[in-house]
Amino acid sequence: MGEMEITNKIKIIEQLKSQLLSDVSAVFTNMTSDEGDNKNNIDLLADIMIITYFLSEKLGTSYEGLDLKIKNKLKIALLTEEAHSKWRTQLSLLSRHFDI
């Protein structure tokens, strides 16, 4: 990989990190606002997920690799979470979403 390619890759990663922080900040700001705009939060959360996938690829992990890691973490969490925990319900729903 040439020096220019490395420089460009670093620049892209820095841009993605900045956008990620900006979007997370916007979600938190919206949550504390009396006029919390749920539609805007959904857009921001979708952007956060897309950026996460882009970062994963730029850091050397495929989209499929990230999905596999998520699925494995969900499986482990389901095995270790208490049966009647509110998180277990959420973990189960998310696991179904990923067809685990």
Distance bins in CASP14 RR format, pairs under 12 A and 6 or more apart:
PFRMAT RR
TARGET T0000
AUTHOR 0000-0000-0000
RMODE 2
METHOD distances of the structure
MODEL  1
1 7 0 0 0 0 0 1 0 0 0 0 0
1 8 0 0 0 0 1 0 0 0 0 0 0
1 9 1 0 0 1 0 0 0 0 0 0 0
1 10 0 0 0 0 0 1 0 0 0 0 0
2 8 0 0 0 0 1 0 0 0 0 0 0
2 9 0 0 0 0 1 0 0 0 0 0 0
3 9 0 0 0 0 0 1 0 0 0 0 0
3 10 0 0 0 0 0 1 0 0 0 0 0
4 10 0 0 0 0 0 1 0 0 0 0 0
4 11 0 0 0 0 0 1 0 0 0 0 0
5 11 0 0 0 0 0 1 0 0 0 0 0
5 12 0 0 0 0 0 1 0 0 0 0 0
5 58 0 0 0 0 0 1 0 0 0 0 0
6 12 0 0 0 0 0 1 0 0 0 0 0
6 13 0 0 0 0 0 1 0 0 0 0 0
6 58 0 0 0 0 0 1 0 0 0 0 0
7 13 0 0 0 0 0 1 0 0 0 0 0
7 14 0 0 0 0 0 1 0 0 0 0 0
8 14 0 0 0 0 0 1 0 0 0 0 0
8 15 0 0 0 0 0 1 0 0 0 0 0
8 58 0 0 0 0 0 1 0 0 0 0 0
9 15 0 0 0 0 0 1 0 0 0 0 0
9 16 0 0 0 0 0 1 0 0 0 0 0
9 54 0 0 0 0 0 1 0 0 0 0 0
9 55 0 0 0 0 0 1 0 0 0 0 0
9 57 0 0 0 0 0 1 0 0 0 0 0
9 58 1 0 0 1 0 0 0 0 0 0 0
9 59 0 0 0 0 1 0 0 0 0 0 0
9 60 0 0 0 0 0 1 0 0 0 0 0
10 16 0 0 0 0 0 1 0 0 0 0 0
10 17 0 0 0 0 0 1 0 0 0 0 0
10 58 0 0 0 0 1 0 0 0 0 0 0
10 59 0 0 0 0 0 1 0 0 0 0 0
11 17 0 0 0 0 0 1 0 0 0 0 0
11 18 0 0 0 0 0 1 0 0 0 0 0
11 58 0 0 0 0 0 1 0 0 0 0 0
12 18 0 0 0 0 0 1 0 0 0 0 0
12 19 0 0 0 0 0 1 0 0 0 0 0
12 51 0 0 0 0 0 1 0 0 0 0 0
12 54 0 0 0 0 1 0 0 0 0 0 0
12 55 0 0 0 0 1 0 0 0 0 0 0
12 57 0 0 0 0 0 1 0 0 0 0 0
12 58 1 0 0 1 0 0 0 0 0 0 0
12 59 0 0 0 0 0 1 0 0 0 0 0
13 19 0 0 0 0 0 1 0 0 0 0 0
13 20 0 0 0 0 0 1 0 0 0 0 0
13 51 0 0 0 0 0 1 0 0 0 0 0
13 54 0 0 0 0 1 0 0 0 0 0 0
13 55 1 0 0 1 0 0 0 0 0 0 0
13 56 0 0 0 0 0 1 0 0 0 0 0
13 57 0 0 0 0 0 1 0 0 0 0 0
13 58 1 0 1 0 0 0 0 0 0 0 0
13 59 1 0 0 1 0 0 0 0 0 0 0
13 60 0 0 0 0 0 1 0 0 0 0 0
14 20 0 0 0 0 0 1 0 0 0 0 0
14 21 0 0 0 0 0 1 0 0 0 0 0
14 55 0 0 0 0 0 1 0 0 0 0 0
14 58 0 0 0 0 0 1 0 0 0 0 0
15 21 0 0 0 0 0 1 0 0 0 0 0
15 22 0 0 0 0 0 1 0 0 0 0 0
15 51 0 0 0 0 1 0 0 0 0 0 0
15 54 0 0 0 0 1 0 0 0 0 0 0
15 55 0 0 0 0 0 1 0 0 0 0 0
15 58 0 0 0 0 0 1 0 0 0 0 0
16 22 0 0 0 0 0 1 0 0 0 0 0
16 23 0 0 0 0 0 1 0 0 0 0 0
16 47 0 0 0 0 0 1 0 0 0 0 0
16 48 0 0 0 0 0 1 0 0 0 0 0
16 50 0 0 0 0 1 0 0 0 0 0 0
16 51 1 0 1 0 0 0 0 0 0 0 0
16 52 0 0 0 0 1 0 0 0 0 0 0
16 53 0 0 0 0 0 1 0 0 0 0 0
16 54 1 0 1 0 0 0 0 0 0 0 0
16 55 1 0 1 0 0 0 0 0 0 0 0
16 56 0 0 0 0 0 1 0 0 0 0 0
16 57 0 0 0 0 1 0 0 0 0 0 0
16 58 1 0 0 1 0 0 0 0 0 0 0
16 59 0 0 0 0 1 0 0 0 0 0 0
17 23 0 0 0 0 0 1 0 0 0 0 0
17 24 0 0 0 0 0 1 0 0 0 0 0
17 48 0 0 0 0 0 1 0 0 0 0 0
17 51 0 0 0 0 1 0 0 0 0 0 0
17 52 0 0 0 0 0 1 0 0 0 0 0
17 54 0 0 0 0 0 1 0 0 0 0 0
17 55 1 0 0 1 0 0 0 0 0 0 0
17 58 0 0 0 0 1 0 0 0 0 0 0
17 59 0 0 0 0 0 1 0 0 0 0 0
18 24 0 0 0 0 0 1 0 0 0 0 0
18 25 0 0 0 0 0 1 0 0 0 0 0
18 51 0 0 0 0 1 0 0 0 0 0 0
18 55 0 0 0 0 0 1 0 0 0 0 0
19 25 0 0 0 0 0 1 0 0 0 0 0
19 26 0 0 0 0 0 1 0 0 0 0 0
19 44 0 0 0 0 0 1 0 0 0 0 0
19 47 1 0 0 1 0 0 0 0 0 0 0
19 48 0 0 0 0 1 0 0 0 0 0 0
19 50 0 0 0 0 1 0 0 0 0 0 0
19 51 1 0 1 0 0 0 0 0 0 0 0
19 52 0 0 0 0 0 1 0 0 0 0 0
19 54 0 0 0 0 1 0 0 0 0 0 0
19 55 0 0 0 0 1 0 0 0 0 0 0
20 26 0 0 0 0 0 1 0 0 0 0 0
20 27 0 0 0 0 0 1 0 0 0 0 0
20 44 0 0 0 0 0 1 0 0 0 0 0
20 45 0 0 0 0 0 1 0 0 0 0 0
20 47 0 0 0 0 1 0 0 0 0 0 0
20 48 1 0 0 1 0 0 0 0 0 0 0
20 49 0 0 0 0 0 1 0 0 0 0 0
20 50 0 0 0 0 1 0 0 0 0 0 0
20 51 1 0 1 0 0 0 0 0 0 0 0
20 52 1 0 0 1 0 0 0 0 0 0 0
20 53 0 0 0 0 0 1 0 0 0 0 0
20 54 0 0 0 0 1 0 0 0 0 0 0
20 55 1 0 0 1 0 0 0 0 0 0 0
20 56 0 0 0 0 0 1 0 0 0 0 0
20 58 0 0 0 0 0 1 0 0 0 0 0
21 27 0 0 0 0 0 1 0 0 0 0 0
21 28 0 0 0 0 0 1 0 0 0 0 0
21 44 0 0 0 0 0 1 0 0 0 0 0
21 47 0 0 0 0 0 1 0 0 0 0 0
21 48 0 0 0 0 0 1 0 0 0 0 0
21 51 0 0 0 0 1 0 0 0 0 0 0
21 55 0 0 0 0 0 1 0 0 0 0 0
22 28 0 0 0 0 0 1 0 0 0 0 0
22 29 0 0 0 0 0 1 0 0 0 0 0
22 44 0 0 0 0 1 0 0 0 0 0 0
22 47 0 0 0 0 1 0 0 0 0 0 0
22 48 0 0 0 0 1 0 0 0 0 0 0
22 51 0 0 0 0 1 0 0 0 0 0 0
23 29 0 0 0 0 0 1 0 0 0 0 0
23 30 0 0 0 0 0 1 0 0 0 0 0
23 40 0 0 0 0 0 1 0 0 0 0 0
23 41 0 0 0 0 1 0 0 0 0 0 0
23 42 0 0 0 0 0 1 0 0 0 0 0
23 43 0 0 0 0 1 0 0 0 0 0 0
23 44 1 0 1 0 0 0 0 0 0 0 0
23 45 0 0 0 0 1 0 0 0 0 0 0
23 46 0 0 0 0 1 0 0 0 0 0 0
23 47 1 0 1 0 0 0 0 0 0 0 0
23 48 1 0 1 0 0 0 0 0 0 0 0
23 49 0 0 0 0 1 0 0 0 0 0 0
23 50 0 0 0 0 1 0 0 0 0 0 0
23 51 1 0 0 1 0 0 0 0 0 0 0
23 52 0 0 0 0 0 1 0 0 0 0 0
24 30 0 0 0 0 0 1 0 0 0 0 0
24 31 0 0 0 0 0 1 0 0 0 0 0
24 41 0 0 0 0 0 1 0 0 0 0 0
24 44 0 0 0 0 1 0 0 0 0 0 0
24 45 0 0 0 0 1 0 0 0 0 0 0
24 47 0 0 0 0 1 0 0 0 0 0 0
24 48 1 0 0 1 0 0 0 0 0 0 0
24 49 0 0 0 0 0 1 0 0 0 0 0
24 51 0 0 0 0 1 0 0 0 0 0 0
24 52 0 0 0 0 0 1 0 0 0 0 0
25 31 0 0 0 0 0 1 0 0 0 0 0
25 32 0 0 0 0 0 1 0 0 0 0 0
25 44 0 0 0 0 1 0 0 0 0 0 0
25 48 0 0 0 0 0 1 0 0 0 0 0
26 32 0 0 0 0 0 1 0 0 0 0 0
26 33 0 0 0 0 0 1 0 0 0 0 0
26 36 0 0 0 0 0 1 0 0 0 0 0
26 37 0 0 0 0 0 1 0 0 0 0 0
26 40 1 0 0 1 0 0 0 0 0 0 0
26 41 0 0 0 0 1 0 0 0 0 0 0
26 43 0 0 0 0 1 0 0 0 0 0 0
26 44 1 0 1 0 0 0 0 0 0 0 0
26 45 0 0 0 0 0 1 0 0 0 0 0
26 47 0 0 0 0 1 0 0 0 0 0 0
26 48 0 0 0 0 1 0 0 0 0 0 0
27 33 0 0 0 0 0 1 0 0 0 0 0
27 36 0 0 0 0 0 1 0 0 0 0 0
27 37 0 0 0 0 0 1 0 0 0 0 0
27 38 0 0 0 0 0 1 0 0 0 0 0
27 40 0 0 0 0 1 0 0 0 0 0 0
27 41 1 0 1 0 0 0 0 0 0 0 0
27 42 0 0 0 0 1 0 0 0 0 0 0
27 43 0 0 0 0 1 0 0 0 0 0 0
27 44 1 0 1 0 0 0 0 0 0 0 0
27 45 1 0 0 1 0 0 0 0 0 0 0
27 46 0 0 0 0 0 1 0 0 0 0 0
27 47 0 0 0 0 1 0 0 0 0 0 0
27 48 1 0 0 1 0 0 0 0 0 0 0
27 49 0 0 0 0 0 1 0 0 0 0 0
28 36 0 0 0 0 0 1 0 0 0 0 0
28 41 0 0 0 0 1 0 0 0 0 0 0
28 44 0 0 0 0 1 0 0 0 0 0 0
28 45 0 0 0 0 0 1 0 0 0 0 0
28 48 0 0 0 0 0 1 0 0 0 0 0
29 35 0 0 0 0 0 1 0 0 0 0 0
29 36 0 0 0 0 1 0 0 0 0 0 0
29 37 0 0 0 0 0 1 0 0 0 0 0
29 40 0 0 0 0 0 1 0 0 0 0 0
29 41 0 0 0 0 0 1 0 0 0 0 0
29 44 0 0 0 0 1 0 0 0 0 0 0
30 36 1 0 1 0 0 0 0 0 0 0 0
30 37 1 0 1 0 0 0 0 0 0 0 0
30 38 0 0 0 0 1 0 0 0 0 0 0
30 39 0 0 0 0 0 1 0 0 0 0 0
30 40 1 0 0 1 0 0 0 0 0 0 0
30 41 1 0 1 0 0 0 0 0 0 0 0
30 42 0 0 0 0 0 1 0 0 0 0 0
30 43 0 0 0 0 0 1 0 0 0 0 0
30 44 1 0 0 1 0 0 0 0 0 0 0
30 45 0 0 0 0 0 1 0 0 0 0 0
31 37 0 0 0 0 0 1 0 0 0 0 0
31 38 0 0 0 0 0 1 0 0 0 0 0
31 40 0 0 0 0 0 1 0 0 0 0 0
31 41 1 0 0 1 0 0 0 0 0 0 0
31 44 0 0 0 0 0 1 0 0 0 0 0
31 45 0 0 0 0 0 1 0 0 0 0 0
32 41 0 0 0 0 0 1 0 0 0 0 0
33 40 0 0 0 0 0 1 0 0 0 0 0
33 41 0 0 0 0 0 1 0 0 0 0 0
35 41 0 0 0 0 0 1 0 0 0 0 0
36 42 0 0 0 0 0 1 0 0 0 0 0
36 44 0 0 0 0 0 1 0 0 0 0 0
37 43 0 0 0 0 1 0 0 0 0 0 0
37 44 0 0 0 0 1 0 0 0 0 0 0
38 44 0 0 0 0 0 1 0 0 0 0 0
38 45 0 0 0 0 0 1 0 0 0 0 0
39 45 0 0 0 0 0 1 0 0 0 0 0
39 46 0 0 0 0 0 1 0 0 0 0 0
40 46 0 0 0 0 0 1 0 0 0 0 0
40 47 0 0 0 0 0 1 0 0 0 0 0
41 47 0 0 0 0 0 1 0 0 0 0 0
41 48 0 0 0 0 0 1 0 0 0 0 0
42 48 0 0 0 0 0 1 0 0 0 0 0
42 49 0 0 0 0 0 1 0 0 0 0 0
43 49 0 0 0 0 0 1 0 0 0 0 0
43 50 0 0 0 0 0 1 0 0 0 0 0
44 50 0 0 0 0 0 1 0 0 0 0 0
44 51 0 0 0 0 0 1 0 0 0 0 0
45 51 0 0 0 0 0 1 0 0 0 0 0
45 52 0 0 0 0 0 1 0 0 0 0 0
46 52 0 0 0 0 0 1 0 0 0 0 0
46 53 0 0 0 0 0 1 0 0 0 0 0
47 53 0 0 0 0 0 1 0 0 0 0 0
47 54 0 0 0 0 0 1 0 0 0 0 0
48 54 0 0 0 0 0 1 0 0 0 0 0
48 55 0 0 0 0 0 1 0 0 0 0 0
49 55 0 0 0 0 0 1 0 0 0 0 0
49 56 0 0 0 0 0 1 0 0 0 0 0
49 63 0 0 0 0 0 1 0 0 0 0 0
49 66 0 0 0 0 0 1 0 0 0 0 0
49 67 0 0 0 0 0 1 0 0 0 0 0
49 70 0 0 0 0 0 1 0 0 0 0 0
50 56 0 0 0 0 0 1 0 0 0 0 0
50 57 0 0 0 0 0 1 0 0 0 0 0
50 63 0 0 0 0 0 1 0 0 0 0 0
50 66 0 0 0 0 0 1 0 0 0 0 0
51 57 0 0 0 0 0 1 0 0 0 0 0
51 58 0 0 0 0 0 1 0 0 0 0 0
52 58 0 0 0 0 0 1 0 0 0 0 0
52 59 0 0 0 0 0 1 0 0 0 0 0
52 61 0 0 0 0 0 1 0 0 0 0 0
52 63 0 0 0 0 0 1 0 0 0 0 0
52 66 1 0 0 1 0 0 0 0 0 0 0
52 67 0 0 0 0 0 1 0 0 0 0 0
52 69 0 0 0 0 0 1 0 0 0 0 0
52 70 0 0 0 0 0 1 0 0 0 0 0
53 59 0 0 0 0 0 1 0 0 0 0 0
53 60 0 0 0 0 0 1 0 0 0 0 0
53 61 0 0 0 0 1 0 0 0 0 0 0
53 62 0 0 0 0 1 0 0 0 0 0 0
53 63 1 0 1 0 0 0 0 0 0 0 0
53 64 0 0 0 0 0 1 0 0 0 0 0
53 65 0 0 0 0 0 1 0 0 0 0 0
53 66 1 0 0 1 0 0 0 0 0 0 0
53 67 0 0 0 0 1 0 0 0 0 0 0
53 69 0 0 0 0 0 1 0 0 0 0 0
53 70 0 0 0 0 0 1 0 0 0 0 0
54 60 0 0 0 0 0 1 0 0 0 0 0
54 61 0 0 0 0 0 1 0 0 0 0 0
54 62 0 0 0 0 0 1 0 0 0 0 0
54 63 0 0 0 0 1 0 0 0 0 0 0
54 66 0 0 0 0 0 1 0 0 0 0 0
55 61 0 0 0 0 1 0 0 0 0 0 0
55 63 0 0 0 0 0 1 0 0 0 0 0
55 66 0 0 0 0 1 0 0 0 0 0 0
56 62 1 0 0 1 0 0 0 0 0 0 0
56 63 1 0 0 1 0 0 0 0 0 0 0
56 64 0 0 0 0 1 0 0 0 0 0 0
56 65 1 0 0 1 0 0 0 0 0 0 0
56 66 1 0 1 0 0 0 0 0 0 0 0
56 67 0 0 0 0 1 0 0 0 0 0 0
56 68 0 0 0 0 0 1 0 0 0 0 0
56 69 0 0 0 0 1 0 0 0 0 0 0
56 70 0 0 0 0 0 1 0 0 0 0 0
57 63 1 0 0 1 0 0 0 0 0 0 0
57 64 0 0 0 0 0 1 0 0 0 0 0
57 65 0 0 0 0 1 0 0 0 0 0 0
57 66 0 0 0 0 1 0 0 0 0 0 0
58 66 0 0 0 0 0 1 0 0 0 0 0
59 65 0 0 0 0 0 1 0 0 0 0 0
59 66 0 0 0 0 1 0 0 0 0 0 0
60 66 0 0 0 0 1 0 0 0 0 0 0
61 67 0 0 0 0 1 0 0 0 0 0 0
61 68 0 0 0 0 1 0 0 0 0 0 0
61 69 1 0 0 1 0 0 0 0 0 0 0
61 70 0 0 0 0 0 1 0 0 0 0 0
62 68 0 0 0 0 1 0 0 0 0 0 0
62 69 0 0 0 0 0 1 0 0 0 0 0
63 69 0 0 0 0 0 1 0 0 0 0 0
63 70 0 0 0 0 0 1 0 0 0 0 0
64 70 0 0 0 0 0 1 0 0 0 0 0
64 71 0 0 0 0 0 1 0 0 0 0 0
65 71 0 0 0 0 1 0 0 0 0 0 0
65 72 0 0 0 0 1 0 0 0 0 0 0
65 73 0 0 0 0 0 1 0 0 0 0 0
66 72 0 0 0 0 0 1 0 0 0 0 0
66 73 0 0 0 0 0 1 0 0 0 0 0
66 98 0 0 0 0 0 1 0 0 0 0 0
67 73 0 0 0 0 0 1 0 0 0 0 0
67 74 0 0 0 0 0 1 0 0 0 0 0
67 97 0 0 0 0 0 1 0 0 0 0 0
67 98 1 0 0 1 0 0 0 0 0 0 0
67 99 0 0 0 0 0 1 0 0 0 0 0
67 100 0 0 0 0 0 1 0 0 0 0 0
68 74 0 0 0 0 0 1 0 0 0 0 0
68 75 0 0 0 0 0 1 0 0 0 0 0
68 98 0 0 0 0 1 0 0 0 0 0 0
68 100 0 0 0 0 0 1 0 0 0 0 0
69 75 0 0 0 0 0 1 0 0 0 0 0
69 76 0 0 0 0 0 1 0 0 0 0 0
69 98 0 0 0 0 0 1 0 0 0 0 0
70 76 0 0 0 0 0 1 0 0 0 0 0
70 77 0 0 0 0 0 1 0 0 0 0 0
70 91 0 0 0 0 0 1 0 0 0 0 0
70 94 0 0 0 0 1 0 0 0 0 0 0
70 95 0 0 0 0 1 0 0 0 0 0 0
70 97 0 0 0 0 0 1 0 0 0 0 0
70 98 1 0 0 1 0 0 0 0 0 0 0
70 99 0 0 0 0 0 1 0 0 0 0 0
70 100 0 0 0 0 1 0 0 0 0 0 0
71 77 0 0 0 0 0 1 0 0 0 0 0
71 78 0 0 0 0 0 1 0 0 0 0 0
71 91 0 0 0 0 0 1 0 0 0 0 0
71 94 0 0 0 0 1 0 0 0 0 0 0
71 95 1 0 0 1 0 0 0 0 0 0 0
71 96 0 0 0 0 0 1 0 0 0 0 0
71 97 0 0 0 0 0 1 0 0 0 0 0
71 98 1 0 1 0 0 0 0 0 0 0 0
71 99 0 0 0 0 1 0 0 0 0 0 0
71 100 1 0 1 0 0 0 0 0 0 0 0
72 78 0 0 0 0 0 1 0 0 0 0 0
72 79 0 0 0 0 0 1 0 0 0 0 0
72 95 0 0 0 0 0 1 0 0 0 0 0
72 98 0 0 0 0 0 1 0 0 0 0 0
72 100 0 0 0 0 1 0 0 0 0 0 0
73 79 0 0 0 0 0 1 0 0 0 0 0
73 80 0 0 0 0 0 1 0 0 0 0 0
73 81 0 0 0 0 0 1 0 0 0 0 0
73 91 0 0 0 0 1 0 0 0 0 0 0
73 94 0 0 0 0 0 1 0 0 0 0 0
73 95 0 0 0 0 0 1 0 0 0 0 0
73 98 0 0 0 0 0 1 0 0 0 0 0
73 100 0 0 0 0 0 1 0 0 0 0 0
74 80 0 0 0 0 0 1 0 0 0 0 0
74 81 0 0 0 0 0 1 0 0 0 0 0
74 87 0 0 0 0 0 1 0 0 0 0 0
74 88 0 0 0 0 0 1 0 0 0 0 0
74 90 0 0 0 0 0 1 0 0 0 0 0
74 91 1 0 1 0 0 0 0 0 0 0 0
74 92 0 0 0 0 1 0 0 0 0 0 0
74 93 0 0 0 0 0 1 0 0 0 0 0
74 94 1 0 0 1 0 0 0 0 0 0 0
74 95 1 0 1 0 0 0 0 0 0 0 0
74 96 0 0 0 0 1 0 0 0 0 0 0
74 97 0 0 0 0 1 0 0 0 0 0 0
74 98 1 0 0 1 0 0 0 0 0 0 0
74 99 0 0 0 0 0 1 0 0 0 0 0
74 100 1 0 1 0 0 0 0 0 0 0 0
75 81 0 0 0 0 0 1 0 0 0 0 0
75 91 0 0 0 0 1 0 0 0 0 0 0
75 92 0 0 0 0 0 1 0 0 0 0 0
75 94 0 0 0 0 0 1 0 0 0 0 0
75 95 1 0 0 1 0 0 0 0 0 0 0
75 98 0 0 0 0 1 0 0 0 0 0 0
75 100 1 0 0 1 0 0 0 0 0 0 0
76 91 0 0 0 0 1 0 0 0 0 0 0
76 95 0 0 0 0 0 1 0 0 0 0 0
76 100 0 0 0 0 0 1 0 0 0 0 0
77 85 0 0 0 0 0 1 0 0 0 0 0
77 87 1 0 0 1 0 0 0 0 0 0 0
77 88 0 0 0 0 1 0 0 0 0 0 0
77 89 0 0 0 0 0 1 0 0 0 0 0
77 90 0 0 0 0 1 0 0 0 0 0 0
77 91 1 0 1 0 0 0 0 0 0 0 0
77 92 0 0 0 0 1 0 0 0 0 0 0
77 94 0 0 0 0 1 0 0 0 0 0 0
77 95 0 0 0 0 1 0 0 0 0 0 0
77 100 0 0 0 0 0 1 0 0 0 0 0
78 85 0 0 0 0 0 1 0 0 0 0 0
78 87 0 0 0 0 1 0 0 0 0 0 0
78 88 1 0 0 1 0 0 0 0 0 0 0
78 89 0 0 0 0 0 1 0 0 0 0 0
78 90 0 0 0 0 0 1 0 0 0 0 0
78 91 1 0 1 0 0 0 0 0 0 0 0
78 92 1 0 0 1 0 0 0 0 0 0 0
78 93 0 0 0 0 0 1 0 0 0 0 0
78 94 0 0 0 0 1 0 0 0 0 0 0
78 95 1 0 0 1 0 0 0 0 0 0 0
78 96 0 0 0 0 0 1 0 0 0 0 0
78 98 0 0 0 0 0 1 0 0 0 0 0
78 100 0 0 0 0 1 0 0 0 0 0 0
79 88 0 0 0 0 0 1 0 0 0 0 0
79 91 0 0 0 0 1 0 0 0 0 0 0
79 92 0 0 0 0 0 1 0 0 0 0 0
79 95 0 0 0 0 0 1 0 0 0 0 0
79 100 0 0 0 0 0 1 0 0 0 0 0
80 87 0 0 0 0 0 1 0 0 0 0 0
80 88 0 0 0 0 1 0 0 0 0 0 0
80 91 0 0 0 0 1 0 0 0 0 0 0
81 87 1 0 1 0 0 0 0 0 0 0 0
81 88 1 0 1 0 0 0 0 0 0 0 0
81 89 0 0 0 0 1 0 0 0 0 0 0
81 90 0 0 0 0 1 0 0 0 0 0 0
81 91 1 0 0 1 0 0 0 0 0 0 0
81 92 0 0 0 0 1 0 0 0 0 0 0
81 94 0 0 0 0 0 1 0 0 0 0 0
81 95 0 0 0 0 0 1 0 0 0 0 0
82 88 1 0 0 1 0 0 0 0 0 0 0
82 89 0 0 0 0 0 1 0 0 0 0 0
82 91 0 0 0 0 0 1 0 0 0 0 0
83 89 0 0 0 0 0 1 0 0 0 0 0
83 91 0 0 0 0 0 1 0 0 0 0 0
83 92 0 0 0 0 0 1 0 0 0 0 0
84 92 0 0 0 0 0 1 0 0 0 0 0
85 91 0 0 0 0 1 0 0 0 0 0 0
85 92 0 0 0 0 0 1 0 0 0 0 0
86 92 0 0 0 0 0 1 0 0 0 0 0
86 93 0 0 0 0 0 1 0 0 0 0 0
87 93 0 0 0 0 0 1 0 0 0 0 0
87 94 0 0 0 0 0 1 0 0 0 0 0
87 95 0 0 0 0 0 1 0 0 0 0 0
88 94 0 0 0 0 0 1 0 0 0 0 0
88 95 0 0 0 0 0 1 0 0 0 0 0
89 95 0 0 0 0 0 1 0 0 0 0 0
89 96 0 0 0 0 0 1 0 0 0 0 0
90 96 0 0 0 0 0 1 0 0 0 0 0
90 97 0 0 0 0 0 1 0 0 0 0 0
91 97 0 0 0 0 0 1 0 0 0 0 0
91 98 0 0 0 0 0 1 0 0 0 0 0
91 100 0 0 0 0 1 0 0 0 0 0 0
92 98 0 0 0 0 0 1 0 0 0 0 0
92 100 0 0 0 0 1 0 0 0 0 0 0
93 100 0 0 0 0 0 1 0 0 0 0 0
94 100 0 0 0 0 1 0 0 0 0 0 0
END
